[in-house]
Amino acid sequence: MGTPADDGSGIMLGTGVGGATAQLNSVAAWWFPCPPSSMLHGIAVELSGERIANEDLCGATHAGIMVAKFGGRGFIVLDSLMWKRARTELVTSRTSPLLRLHMSLVFSADHRKAATLAELAAGLGISTSGLVATVAAYNDAAEAAREDPAHKTPSMCRPLRHPPYYGIDIILRGSLAYFVPGMTLGGLQVDGATGQVLDEARSPIRGLYAAGRTAVGVCSNSYVSGLSLADCVFSGIRAGEHAAISSLTGMHELFRGATGVD
């Protein structure tokens, strides 16, 4: 994430004494289309014009699906009412300077605009029939108060009925303007009962523990914001309790060996 000490040094300490790692190829990527929240009233589609997932997912989860299933490619499609509301929100909402800069570039230049959905699809390089069909299904469900085909929460569903239409390329790419912070979700392999780090033979390394994001844990397959807090508390307690018990046991054995008293 780029915050202090989020550099893998804890994992490297473990591997330096023989600890084994796993699931370091599992990555959470943060590409958030909001704020402004009106961006979530539109739909996120891939090259076939079909929805990627429900747009109100945690940004890390939505980006993860886009990477896993669609090669990190996607587009947000909005109508003119959504676009105008989003521009207003960017000015009035509390938004970080970095995100404000990013979205300002989107609103000023980095988008496509078209009078029809077919023209927008052509401009974005995605399937025209796929996009038209996807928008029709989304609109029909929203206007009939039925469940959204992608299961977005009803309060976020707004039909796209007001041209012109706007498209934003949300491809995950390396860029100073559109950088995507992220982190690996794996780490050191640990024993599930004790939190002790395991070596390549899956044997515990005495006296070595890993917890939180340093270890493989409950959020190593997928991630939503805040999940690491619960994982860190649980795995930290687990490791601390075992370390304390092991320390007391070791002291008892040392005392018994020195005195002959049990």
C-alpha positions in Angstrom: 0.0 0.0 0.0 3.0 2.3 0.2 2.6 3.1 3.9 5.6 2.8 6.3 6.9 -0.8 6.7 4.6 -2.2 4.1 7.6 -3.4 2.2 7.7 -7.2 2.8 10.5 -7.0 5.3 8.5 -9.1 7.9 8.1 -11.9 5.3 11.7 -11.7 4.4 12.8 -12.0 8.0 10.9 -15.3 8.1 12.3 -16.6 4.8 15.8 -15.7 6.0 15.6 -18.4 8.6 13.9 -21.0 6.5 10.2 -20.0 6.6 8.1 -21.1 3.6 5.7 -18.8 1.8 2.4 -19.3 0.0 -0.2 -17.4 -2.1 2.1 -14.4 -2.8 0.6 -14.5 -6.3 -2.7 -13.5 -4.8 -3.0 -9.7 -5.0 -5.5 -7.0 -3.9 -5.6 -4.0 -6.3 -7.3 -0.8 -5.4 -9.0 0.9 -8.3 -11.9 2.8 -6.8 -14.4 4.5 -9.1 -15.8 6.5 -6.2 -16.0 9.0 -4.8 -17.9 10.6 -6.5 -20.6 8.0 -5.5 -22.7 8.7 -8.6 -20.2 6.8 -10.6 -21.6 3.7 -9.0 -25.0 4.4 -10.6 -23.5 3.4 -13.9 -22.3 0.0 -15.0 -18.9 -1.6 -15.3 -18.5 -3.8 -18.4 -15.8 -5.8 -20.1 -14.9 -6.2 -23.7 -17.9 -8.3 -24.5 -20.2 -5.6 -23.1 -21.2 -7.8 -20.2 -21.1 -6.6 -16.6 -17.9 -7.3 -14.6 -19.6 -7.6 -11.2 -22.0 -5.5 -9.1 -20.4 -2.0 -9.0 -21.1 -1.4 -5.3 -18.5 -4.1 -4.3 -15.4 -3.0 -2.4 -13.1 -1.5 -4.9 -10.4 -4.1 -4.1 -12.9 -7.0 -4.7 -14.2 -5.5 -7.9 -10.7 -4.9 -9.3 -9.7 -8.5 -8.2 -12.6 -9.9 -10.3 -11.6 -7.7 -13.3 -8.0 -9.0 -13.1 -8.9 -12.7 -12.5 -11.6 -13.0 -15.2 -11.1 -10.1 -17.7 -7.3 -9.4 -17.8 -7.6 -6.2 -15.9 -9.7 -4.5 -18.6 -13.0 -2.8 -18.0 -15.1 0.3 -18.7 -17.6 2.4 -16.7 -20.7 3.5 -18.7 -22.9 6.4 -17.5 -25.6 8.6 -19.0 -25.6 12.4 -18.9 -27.5 12.7 -15.6 -25.0 10.4 -13.8 -22.1 12.3 -15.4 -23.4 15.7 -14.2 -24.1 14.5 -10.7 -20.6 12.9 -10.5 -18.9 16.1 -11.6 -20.8 18.1 -9.0 -20.0 15.6 -6.2 -16.3 15.8 -7.1 -16.3 19.5 -6.2 -18.5 19.3 -3.2 -17.5 16.1 -1.5 -14.6 15.4 0.8 -12.1 13.8 -1.5 -8.4 13.3 -1.1 -6.3 15.6 -3.3 -4.8 12.6 -5.1 -8.2 11.2 -6.0 -9.5 14.6 -6.9 -6.6 15.0 -9.4 -7.3 11.6 -10.9 -11.0 12.2 -11.4 -10.4 15.7 -12.7 -8.3 14.2 -15.5 -11.2 11.7 -16.2 -13.8 14.5 -16.4 -11.7 16.9 -18.4 -10.2 14.6 -21.1 -9.8 10.9 -20.3 -13.3 9.7 -21.3 -15.4 8.9 -24.4 -18.7 10.6 -25.2 -21.3 9.5 -27.7 -24.9 10.2 -28.7 -25.9 6.5 -28.6 -24.7 3.4 -26.8 -23.7 1.8 -30.2 -21.4 4.8 -30.9 -20.0 4.6 -27.4 -19.3 0.9 -27.8 -17.5 1.5 -31.1 -15.4 4.3 -29.5 -14.4 2.1 -26.5 -13.7 -0.9 -28.7 -16.2 -3.2 -27.0 -19.1 -5.3 -28.4 -22.0 -3.1 -29.5 -24.6 -5.8 -29.2 -23.3 -6.9 -25.9 -23.3 -3.4 -24.4 -26.8 -2.6 -25.8 -28.2 -5.8 -24.4 -26.5 -5.3 -21.0 -27.8 -1.8 -20.6 -31.3 -2.9 -21.6 -31.3 -5.6 -19.0 -30.0 -3.2 -16.4 -32.6 -0.5 -17.3 -35.5 -3.0 -17.3 -34.7 -4.3 -13.9 -34.2 -0.8 -12.4 -37.4 0.6 -13.8 -39.5 -2.5 -12.7 -37.9 -2.5 -9.2 -36.6 -6.1 -9.9 -33.3 -7.4 -8.6 -30.4 -6.1 -10.7 -28.9 -8.8 -13.0 -25.5 -8.3 -11.3 -27.1 -8.0 -7.8 -26.2 -4.3 -7.2 -28.1 -2.9 -4.2 -31.4 -1.3 -5.4 -30.6 2.2 -4.0 -27.6 2.3 -6.4 -29.5 1.2 -9.5 -30.4 4.0 -12.0 -31.5 3.4 -15.6 -29.3 4.8 -18.3 -31.8 6.6 -20.4 -30.4 10.1 -20.9 -27.9 10.6 -23.8 -25.2 11.5 -24.4 -23.5 8.5 -22.9 -20.0 8.5 -21.3 -17.4 5.8 -21.1 -14.3 5.6 -18.9 -11.5 3.1 -19.4 -10.7 1.6 -16.0 -7.9 -0.7 -17.2 -5.4 -1.5 -14.5 -2.2 0.0 -15.8 1.1 1.4 -14.6 0.9 5.2 -14.7 1.7 8.2 -12.5 -1.8 9.6 -13.2 -3.6 6.2 -12.8 -1.5 4.2 -10.5 -3.2 1.3 -8.7 -2.0 0.6 -5.2 -2.1 -2.9 -4.1 -0.6 -5.6 -1.8 0.1 -9.3 -1.9 -2.4 -11.3 0.3 -0.2 -14.3 1.0 2.8 -14.5 3.3 4.6 -17.0 5.5 3.0 -20.3 6.0 2.0 -20.9 9.6 0.5 -23.7 11.7 -3.2 -23.1 12.1 -3.3 -24.0 15.8 -0.2 -22.1 17.0 0.8 -19.4 14.4 4.3 -20.9 14.3 6.0 -20.4 10.9 6.5 -23.6 8.9 9.5 -24.5 6.8 9.4 -26.1 3.4 8.9 -29.5 5.0 5.8 -28.1 6.8 7.6 -28.5 10.2 7.2 -25.6 12.7 10.3 -23.4 13.3 10.6 -23.2 17.1 10.3 -19.7 18.4 9.2 -18.1 15.1 5.7 -16.8 14.7 3.9 -14.8 12.0 0.6 -12.9 12.3 -1.5 -10.5 10.3 -0.6 -9.8 6.7 2.9 -11.3 7.3 1.2 -14.7 7.3 -1.2 -16.6 5.1 -4.5 -16.0 6.7 -8.3 -15.5 6.4 -7.9 -12.8 3.7 -5.3 -14.5 1.5 -7.8 -15.5 -1.1 -9.8 -12.2 -1.3 -9.9 -8.9 0.5 -12.3 -6.2 1.6 -11.3 -3.1 3.5 -10.7 -3.8 7.2 -10.5 -7.5 7.0 -6.8 -7.5 7.9 -7.7 -5.9 11.3 -9.7 -8.9 12.4 -7.1 -11.3 11.0 -4.3 -9.5 12.8 -6.1 -9.5 16.2 -7.0 -13.2 15.9 -3.7 -14.4 14.6 -1.8 -12.2 17.0 -3.6 -13.6 20.0 -3.1 -17.1 18.7 0.7 -16.6 18.3 1.1 -14.7 21.6 -0.7 -17.3 23.6 1.3 -20.2 22.2 4.6 -18.2 22.6 3.7 -17.5 26.3 2.8 -21.2 27.0 6.0 -22.4 25.2 8.1 -19.9 27.2 6.6 -21.1 30.5 7.1 -24.7 29.6 10.7 -24.0 28.6 11.3 -22.2 32.0 9.8 -25.1 33.9 12.0 -27.7 32.1 15.0 -25.5 32.7 14.2 -25.2 36.4 13.5 -28.9 36.7 16.8 -29.8 35.0 18.7 -27.4 37.3 17.1 -28.4 40.6 15.6 -31.8 40.0 12.3 -30.5 41.4 9.2 -30.9 39.3 
